[in-house]
Amino acid sequence: MAMAPESAPRTEQAAVPEGDTVIDVRDLRMRYGVSDVLKGVDFQAVRGEVLVLLGPNGAGKTTTIEILEGFRMRSAGAVRVLDTDPAQGGEAWRARLGVVLQSWRDHGKWTVGELLEHFSLYYRPYSTPDRRRPRDVAELMDLVGLTGHARKRVKSLSGGQRRRLDVAVGIVGSPELLFLDEPTAGFDPEARRDFHDLVHRLSDLEDTTILLTTHDLDEAEKLADRIMILADGRIVANGTAADLARQVGGQTEVRWMRGGERFVHAEKDGTRFVRELFAQHGDEITDLEVRRSTLEDVYISMVRRHEDGGGPARSGDDR
């Protein structure tokens, strides 16, 4: 992908008017037979926001996404996506969505250019003065790093190139809302960094709302404006990575050497503790290490708290 050499950090978002709500989920429930998969899910997403949904296998992530996409009927609750109930969304509504699945069947004998042009044709009838137009195929291939591969057969692509094509298919219609399911599976580190830059561009420059699922917690922290953790059919945490760390009482671990002896101390206010440490011992301190709670620490704590019967954690900002 032709992008900046380093991924830009996420910036703080200004307050978004309530009218810019793109996803509104209230008391969403899903039952299969006698099994309750979703037990009252509530959340919102606003225009241009990158929202990451985390959760263990079986928590209900896929079911939630399929309901939002209009591919699965819910058992109860109210859902609005782009001001439409997904259960009643028509073709014009679907044309405003983009979906990148973990895998899908395609025509392996088609060339990359042919396939993208074919999908582009689907969106053209829904282009209006107030509706985004589908992307130019040549520009799209440059955007996802497939320039020079237009005449390659899909079946001849490498795994990483195939995944780039998946992303291209998902954004060919210039969607207002993009669903990404494990989007960087199979990417090498360079391709993953390029994809992160693309997500930043779509949300920051094109005002695309993105709902992403991943098992890569480092990726979630880099991309998310807000992170939700779904466990046992409920949202048990909702906020920025820093918000979630505060919710679990995240502590900073400080390690240092003094007089040849190793010391370890856990402290909520690590900055204050380090200042006091140097004020007291100064040059005697060596090999200082400061480790703050990671998203992995928070994730494990949140899920275990719920599984142990502690109940859902309160979110800082559910917008």
Secondary structure, 3 states (H helix, E strand, C coil): CCCCCCCCCCCCCCCCCHHHEEEEEEEEEEEECCEEEEEEEEEEEECCCEEEEECCCCCCHHHHHHHHHCCCCCCEEEEEECCECHHHCCHHHHCCEEEECCCCCCCCCCEHHHHHHHHHHHHHHHCCCCCCCCCCHHHHHHHCCCCCCCCCEHHHCCHHHHHHHHHHHHHCCCCCEEEEECCCCCCCHHHHHHHHHHHHHHHHHCCCEEEEECCCHHHHHHHCCEEEEEECCEEEEEECHHHHHHHCCCCEEEEEEECCEEEEEEECCHHHHHHHHHHHHHHHEEEEEEECCCHHHHHHHHHHHHHCCCCCCCCCCCC
